[in-house]
Amino acid sequence: MKTAVWLYLFLFVAFFDLHAQYPILTPFAISLGAAPSFIGLMMGIYSITHLPGNLIAGFGVDRFGSRLFIVLSLAAAGIILVIQAGITNPWQLLVLRSISGFVLAFLSPACMSLLARIAQNQVQQRKLMAGNGLVHTLASVVSPAAGAYMVAQIGFTTAFLILGWVLIATAACALFFIREAPRKALAEAGDSDADGFGAPAGERNDDVGLHEGTAKSIPWLVFLVPIAMSCAQGILSFELPLMAKTQAAMMTTGLLFSVVSLGALFTLSLLFLNRMSPYLRTLWGAFMLAITYFAIAAEVPAPFYVLLFVIGMAKGIIFPALSSLLIELSGGARYGRTFSVLSIAFSIGSFMGPMLAGQLRDYVSPYYIAFLALMLAVSILPFHAIRTAGGSAHFSKTG
């Protein structure tokens, strides 16, 4: 468990650093002369370059372990930020963001795979996944406002330099303090010959055989939820910074991102939710998220920050539930490839969201697009339970 503690610490620093860029990248691009449509393209390209990195990470993590990919991903991202501090036009920013999308694609599959491997049973796995979501959320609560404040005080160039060197230092620390999972677990997970995706999954014991089971098949329908979620999140990340016309407004935008994270922190702190079915948490969390985006698009007479808080609450329910659901469906093997496909799904949605928002925002509210994507995923997800052998098990509480 010492590895988990160190991993959480480094993840906190890394996520703090990365989320601090959310409210400042769009104003930075605008300061370089970028138009909103170009910004949507930049955000989409960042996400689409995740795909080759996710594919490589899926096989590489299972074969070589997580530590190498965590260190290299953090170091490369830091170097790119240092270079980004000196650019002078939007096309340079587009190229750097594209490269950044590729190198950071290794971080999430590697971290989640390592957390899954060091657990002794499924209950512990769920707690570690919830802990991952909690660390991610804690970092994202203060980092957007901190990033906006940094730029207001010291400017874009110095802010990017500081954030870059922090990531490089974190990578150096991770090299010395993160230990790999037992070699036995890595070998068995990487050598399994079963096809891991595309057909129904079976049931398995909750407390034994986490590292001895063969890979189970995961229904593709499950991955529609992360695609829709990241599409909606990409739209939100595109729309909120466009509200910032001045440095004061940029600070307000950073606070709005923090409100979303506070909502996620609230539901992540409700530990009793981890005892409920991951399938039900995923389904109802996504439905709650869809309704909230519809409320924003329809301009329901409710404070905007309250709706953002509810969005965060839904995300705090879905993220750990989705990870636990995939672990159960995978049969306790091929964690690298399982979370790689999850990251690919997130990347596809993150590409679609800003691109659609940038091109269609003059014709329809982008929040309607988020609502439609989420409702489509919510409507199709129950077919996963129908297709899964013994799928009714997903509807019950688990302990």
C-alpha positions as CSV (number, residue, x, y, z in Angstrom):
1,M,0.0,0.0,0.0
2,K,3.0,2.3,0.3
3,T,3.2,2.4,-3.5
4,A,-0.5,3.6,-3.5
5,V,0.3,6.4,-1.1
6,W,3.3,7.6,-3.2
7,L,1.2,7.2,-6.4
8,Y,-1.6,9.3,-4.9
9,L,0.9,12.0,-3.9
10,F,2.4,12.3,-7.4
11,L,-1.0,12.1,-9.1
12,F,-2.1,15.0,-6.9
13,V,0.8,17.1,-8.1
14,A,0.4,16.0,-11.7
15,F,-3.4,16.6,-11.8
16,F,-3.0,20.0,-10.0
17,D,-0.5,21.0,-12.6
18,L,-2.5,19.9,-15.6
19,H,-5.9,21.2,-14.4
20,A,-4.3,24.6,-13.6
21,Q,-4.1,25.0,-17.4
22,Y,-7.8,24.7,-18.1
23,P,-8.9,28.3,-17.6
24,I,-5.7,29.8,-19.1
25,L,-5.1,27.9,-22.3
26,T,-8.1,29.5,-24.2
27,P,-7.2,33.1,-23.2
28,F,-3.5,32.3,-24.0
29,A,-4.6,31.1,-27.5
30,I,-6.7,34.2,-28.0
31,S,-3.7,36.4,-27.0
32,L,-1.8,34.7,-29.8
33,G,-4.5,35.5,-32.3
34,A,-6.5,32.3,-32.4
35,A,-10.2,32.3,-33.3
36,P,-12.8,30.2,-31.4
37,S,-13.0,27.7,-34.2
38,F,-9.2,27.3,-34.1
39,I,-9.4,26.8,-30.3
40,G,-12.0,24.0,-30.8
41,L,-9.6,22.4,-33.3
42,M,-6.7,22.7,-30.9
43,M,-8.7,21.0,-28.1
44,G,-9.9,18.3,-30.4
45,I,-6.4,17.6,-31.8
46,Y,-5.1,17.3,-28.2
47,S,-7.7,14.6,-27.6
48,I,-7.3,12.7,-30.9
49,T,-3.5,12.4,-30.4
50,H,-4.3,10.5,-27.3
51,L,-5.4,7.6,-29.4
52,P,-2.0,6.2,-30.6
53,G,-0.6,6.8,-27.1
54,N,-3.6,4.9,-25.6
55,L,-3.0,2.0,-28.0
56,I,0.7,1.8,-27.2
57,A,0.0,2.1,-23.5
58,G,-2.5,-0.7,-23.5
59,F,0.1,-3.3,-24.6
60,G,3.1,-1.6,-23.1
61,V,1.8,-1.4,-19.6
62,D,0.8,-5.1,-19.5
63,R,4.2,-6.1,-20.8
64,F,6.6,-3.7,-19.1
65,G,4.7,-2.4,-16.1
66,S,3.4,1.1,-15.2
67,R,6.4,2.8,-13.6
68,L,8.3,3.5,-16.8
69,F,5.3,5.1,-18.6
70,I,4.3,7.2,-15.6
71,V,7.8,8.7,-15.3
72,L,8.3,9.3,-19.1
73,S,4.8,10.8,-19.5
74,L,5.2,13.3,-16.7
75,A,8.7,14.3,-17.8
76,A,7.8,14.8,-21.4
77,A,4.7,16.8,-20.5
78,G,6.8,19.1,-18.3
79,I,9.4,19.7,-21.1
80,I,6.6,20.6,-23.5
81,L,5.2,23.2,-21.1
82,V,8.6,24.7,-20.7
83,I,8.8,25.0,-24.5
84,Q,5.3,26.3,-24.7
85,A,6.2,29.3,-22.5
86,G,8.2,30.8,-25.5
87,I,5.9,30.3,-28.4
88,T,4.6,33.3,-30.4
89,N,1.7,32.0,-32.7
90,P,-1.3,29.7,-32.6
91,W,0.1,27.1,-34.9
92,Q,3.1,26.5,-32.6
93,L,0.6,26.0,-29.8
94,L,-1.4,23.6,-31.9
95,V,1.7,21.5,-32.6
96,L,2.8,21.4,-28.9
97,R,-0.7,20.5,-27.7
98,S,-0.8,17.7,-30.2
99,I,2.5,16.3,-28.8
100,S,1.3,16.8,-25.3
101,G,-1.9,14.8,-26.0
102,F,0.2,11.9,-27.1
103,V,2.6,11.8,-24.2
104,L,-0.1,12.3,-21.6
105,A,-2.1,9.4,-23.0
106,F,0.2,7.0,-21.2
107,L,-0.4,8.5,-17.7
108,S,-4.0,7.4,-16.9
109,P,-3.8,3.8,-18.1
110,A,-0.5,3.3,-16.3
111,C,-1.7,4.7,-13.0
112,M,-5.1,2.9,-13.0
113,S,-3.5,-0.4,-14.0
114,L,-0.9,-0.1,-11.2
115,L,-3.6,0.7,-8.6
116,A,-5.7,-2.3,-9.8
117,R,-2.7,-4.7,-9.6
118,I,-1.6,-3.8,-6.1
119,A,-5.1,-4.5,-4.7
120,Q,-5.8,-7.9,-3.0
121,N,-9.5,-8.1,-3.7
122,Q,-12.3,-6.3,-5.6
123,V,-13.4,-4.4,-2.5
124,Q,-9.9,-3.0,-2.1
125,Q,-9.8,-2.3,-5.9
126,R,-13.0,-0.2,-5.6
127,K,-11.5,1.7,-2.7
128,L,-8.3,2.4,-4.6
129,M,-10.3,3.6,-7.7
130,A,-12.4,5.8,-5.5
131,G,-9.2,7.1,-3.9
132,N,-7.8,7.9,-7.4
133,G,-11.0,9.8,-8.2
134,L,-10.7,11.6,-4.8
135,V,-7.1,12.7,-5.4
136,H,-8.0,13.8,-9.0
137,T,-10.9,15.8,-7.6
138,L,-9.0,17.4,-4.7
139,A,-6.3,18.6,-7.2
140,S,-8.9,20.0,-9.6
141,V,-10.8,21.9,-6.8
142,V,-8.1,24.5,-6.3
143,S,-5.9,24.2,-9.4
144,P,-8.1,26.1,-12.0
145,A,-8.4,29.1,-9.7
146,A,-4.7,28.8,-8.9
147,G,-3.8,28.7,-12.6
148,A,-5.9,31.8,-13.3
149,Y,-4.4,33.6,-10.3
150,M,-0.9,32.7,-11.4
151,V,-1.4,34.2,-14.9
152,A,-3.0,37.3,-13.4
153,Q,0.1,37.8,-11.2
154,I,3.0,36.7,-13.3
155,G,1.8,36.3,-16.9
156,F,1.5,33.3,-19.2
157,T,5.2,32.8,-19.9
158,T,6.3,32.5,-16.2
159,A,3.2,30.4,-15.3
160,F,3.9,27.8,-18.0
161,L,7.6,27.7,-17.0
162,I,6.7,27.0,-13.3
163,L,4.1,24.4,-14.2
164,G,6.5,22.6,-16.6
165,W,9.3,22.4,-14.1
166,V,7.0,21.1,-11.4
167,L,6.0,18.2,-13.7
168,I,9.7,17.5,-14.5
169,A,10.5,17.4,-10.7
170,T,7.5,15.1,-10.1
171,A,8.7,12.7,-12.8
172,A,12.1,12.6,-11.1
173,C,10.6,11.8,-7.7
174,A,8.3,9.2,-9.2
175,L,11.4,7.4,-10.6
176,F,12.7,6.8,-7.1
177,F,9.6,6.3,-5.0
178,I,7.1,4.3,-7.2
179,R,7.5,0.6,-7.1
180,E,6.1,-1.8,-9.7
181,A,3.4,-4.4,-9.0
182,P,4.6,-8.0,-8.4
183,R,6.2,-9.5,-11.5
184,K,3.8,-12.5,-11.3
185,A,0.8,-10.3,-11.8
186,L,2.4,-8.5,-14.7
187,A,3.4,-11.7,-16.5
188,E,0.0,-13.4,-16.1
189,A,-1.9,-10.3,-17.2
190,G,0.3,-9.7,-20.2
191,D,0.5,-13.3,-21.4
192,S,-3.2,-14.1,-21.5
193,D,-4.3,-15.1,-24.9
194,A,-8.0,-14.5,-24.6
195,D,-9.6,-11.7,-26.5
196,G,-10.5,-9.1,-24.0
197,F,-13.2,-7.1,-25.8
198,G,-16.3,-7.4,-27.9
199,A,-18.5,-10.1,-26.3
200,P,-20.3,-10.7,-23.0
201,A,-18.4,-11.1,-19.7
202,G,-18.9,-13.8,-17.1
203,E,-18.9,-13.6,-13.4
204,R,-16.0,-14.3,-11.1
205,N,-15.2,-14.4,-7.4
206,D,-14.8,-11.0,-5.6
207,D,-12.1,-12.0,-3.2
208,V,-9.7,-14.4,-4.9
209,G,-7.9,-14.8,-8.2
210,L,-7.5,-11.1,-9.1
211,H,-4.2,-11.9,-10.7
212,E,-4.9,-15.5,-11.7
213,G,-8.0,-15.1,-13.8
214,T,-8.0,-15.2,-17.6
215,A,-9.2,-12.1,-19.5
216,K,-13.0,-11.8,-19.9
217,S,-14.7,-10.1,-22.8
218,I,-16.1,-6.6,-22.3
219,P,-19.2,-5.5,-24.2
220,W,-18.4,-2.5,-26.4
221,L,-21.7,-0.8,-25.4
222,V,-20.2,0.0,-22.0
223,F,-17.7,2.4,-23.6
224,L,-20.4,4.7,-25.0
225,V,-20.7,6.2,-21.5
226,P,-17.1,7.5,-21.3
227,I,-17.4,8.7,-24.9
228,A,-20.5,10.7,-24.0
229,M,-19.1,11.9,-20.7
230,S,-15.9,13.2,-22.2
231,C,-17.8,14.8,-25.1
232,A,-19.9,16.7,-22.6
233,Q,-16.9,17.6,-20.5
234,G,-15.1,18.8,-23.7
235,I,-18.0,21.1,-24.5
236,L,-18.0,22.5,-20.9
237,S,-14.2,23.0,-21.1
238,F,-14.6,24.8,-24.4
239,E,-17.5,27.0,-23.4
240,L,-16.5,28.2,-19.9
241,P,-13.1,29.9,-20.9
242,L,-14.8,31.8,-23.7
243,M,-16.6,33.8,-20.9
244,A,-13.2,35.2,-20.0
245,K,-12.6,38.5,-21.8
246,T,-10.5,40.1,-19.0
247,Q,-8.1,38.9,-16.3
248,A,-10.9,39.3,-13.7
249,A,-13.2,37.2,-15.9
250,M,-10.5,34.6,-16.2
251,M,-10.3,34.3,-12.5
252,T,-14.1,33.8,-12.3
253,T,-13.8,31.1,-15.0
254,G,-11.2,29.3,-12.8
255,L,-13.6,29.4,-9.9
256,L,-16.4,27.9,-12.0
257,F,-14.1,25.0,-12.8
258,S,-13.4,24.6,-9.1
259,V,-17.2,24.5,-8.4
260,V,-17.5,21.5,-10.7
261,S,-14.7,19.8,-8.8
262,L,-16.3,20.6,-5.4
263,G,-19.4,18.8,-6.6
264,A,-17.4,15.7,-7.5
265,L,-15.6,15.9,-4.2
266,F,-18.9,15.9,-2.4
267,T,-20.1,12.6,-3.9
268,L,-16.7,11.0,-3.7
269,S,-16.8,11.6,0.0
270,L,-20.0,9.5,0.3
271,L,-18.1,6.3,0.9
272,F,-21.3,4.2,1.2
273,L,-21.8,4.6,-2.6
274,N,-18.9,2.3,-3.2
275,R,-21.0,-0.6,-1.8
276,M,-23.6,-0.1,-4.5
277,S,-23.6,-1.8,-7.9
278,P,-21.1,-0.1,-10.2
279,Y,-23.5,-0.6,-13.1
280,L,-26.3,1.2,-11.3
281,R,-24.1,4.1,-10.2
282,T,-22.8,4.5,-13.8
283,L,-26.3,4.4,-15.3
284,W,-28.0,6.8,-12.9
285,G,-25.0,9.1,-12.7
286,A,-25.0,9.5,-16.4
287,F,-28.7,10.2,-16.4
288,M,-28.3,12.8,-13.8
289,L,-25.5,14.4,-15.8
290,A,-27.7,14.5,-19.0
291,I,-30.6,16.2,-17.2
292,T,-28.2,18.8,-15.8
293,Y,-26.8,19.7,-19.2
294,F,-30.4,19.9,-20.6
295,A,-31.2,22.4,-17.8
296,I,-28.2,24.6,-18.7
297,A,-29.2,24.5,-22.4
298,A,-32.8,25.3,-21.7
299,E,-31.7,28.2,-19.4
300,V,-33.6,26.8,-16.4
301,P,-34.0,29.6,-13.8
302,A,-31.4,28.2,-11.4
303,P,-28.0,29.7,-10.5
304,F,-25.3,28.6,-13.0
305,Y,-22.9,27.6,-10.2
306,V,-25.5,25.3,-8.7
307,L,-25.9,23.4,-12.0
308,L,-22.1,23.2,-12.3
309,F,-22.0,21.7,-8.8
310,V,-24.5,19.1,-9.8
311,I,-22.4,18.2,-12.9
312,G,-19.5,17.6,-10.6
313,M,-21.7,15.5,-8.3
314,A,-22.6,13.3,-11.2
315,K,-19.0,13.0,-12.3
316,G,-18.0,12.0,-8.8
317,I,-20.5,9.1,-9.0
318,I,-19.6,7.9,-12.5
319,F,-15.8,7.9,-12.6
320,P,-15.1,5.4,-9.8
321,A,-18.1,3.3,-10.7
322,L,-17.1,3.0,-14.3
323,S,-13.6,1.9,-13.3
324,S,-15.0,-0.7,-11.0
325,L,-17.4,-1.9,-13.6
326,L,-14.6,-2.4,-16.1
327,I,-12.5,-4.3,-13.6
328,E,-15.3,-6.7,-12.9
329,L,-16.1,-7.2,-16.6
330,S,-12.4,-7.7,-17.4
331,G,-12.1,-10.8,-15.2
332,G,-9.2,-9.4,-13.3
333,A,-6.6,-9.5,-16.2
334,R,-5.2,-7.3,-18.9
335,Y,-5.7,-4.1,-16.8
336,G,-3.4,-2.2,-19.1
337,R,-5.5,-2.9,-22.2
338,T,-8.8,-2.4,-20.3
339,F,-7.9,1.0,-19.1
340,S,-6.2,1.8,-22.4
341,V,-9.6,1.3,-24.2
342,L,-11.3,3.4,-21.6
343,S,-8.8,6.2,-22.3
344,I,-9.4,5.8,-26.0
345,A,-13.1,6.2,-25.4
346,F,-12.4,9.4,-23.3
347,S,-10.2,10.7,-26.1
348,I,-12.8,10.2,-28.8
349,G,-15.4,12.1,-26.8
350,S,-12.9,14.8,-25.9
351,F,-12.2,15.2,-29.6
352,M,-15.8,15.3,-30.6
353,G,-17.0,17.8,-27.9
354,P,-14.9,20.9,-28.6
355,M,-15.0,20.3,-32.4
356,L,-18.8,20.2,-32.4
357,A,-19.1,23.1,-30.0
358,G,-16.7,25.2,-32.1
359,Q,-18.5,24.6,-35.4
360,L,-22.2,24.5,-34.2
361,R,-22.3,27.0,-31.3
362,D,-23.7,29.7,-33.7
363,Y,-26.7,27.4,-34.6
364,V,-27.5,25.5,-31.4
365,S,-26.4,25.5,-27.8
366,P,-23.5,23.1,-27.4
367,Y,-25.0,22.0,-24.1
368,Y,-27.9,20.4,-26.1
369,I,-25.3,18.4,-27.9
370,A,-23.9,17.2,-24.5
371,F,-27.4,16.3,-23.4
372,L,-28.1,14.2,-26.6
373,A,-24.8,12.4,-26.3
374,L,-25.4,11.4,-22.7
375,M,-29.0,10.4,-23.2
376,L,-28.0,8.2,-26.1
377,A,-25.4,6.4,-23.9
378,V,-27.9,6.1,-21.0
379,S,-30.5,4.6,-23.4
380,I,-28.1,2.0,-24.8
381,L,-26.2,1.0,-21.6
382,P,-29.0,-1.3,-20.3
383,F,-28.4,-3.5,-23.4
384,H,-25.1,-4.4,-21.8
385,A,-26.9,-6.0,-18.9
386,I,-29.1,-7.9,-21.3
387,R,-26.2,-9.2,-23.3
388,T,-24.0,-10.1,-20.3
389,A,-24.3,-13.6,-19.0
390,G,-25.7,-13.3,-15.5
391,G,-26.1,-9.6,-16.1
392,S,-28.7,-9.3,-13.4
393,A,-25.8,-9.4,-10.9
394,H,-25.0,-5.9,-11.8
395,F,-28.3,-4.6,-10.4
396,S,-27.7,-5.7,-6.9
397,K,-25.7,-4.1,-4.1
398,T,-22.2,-5.5,-3.6
399,G,-20.0,-5.4,-0.6
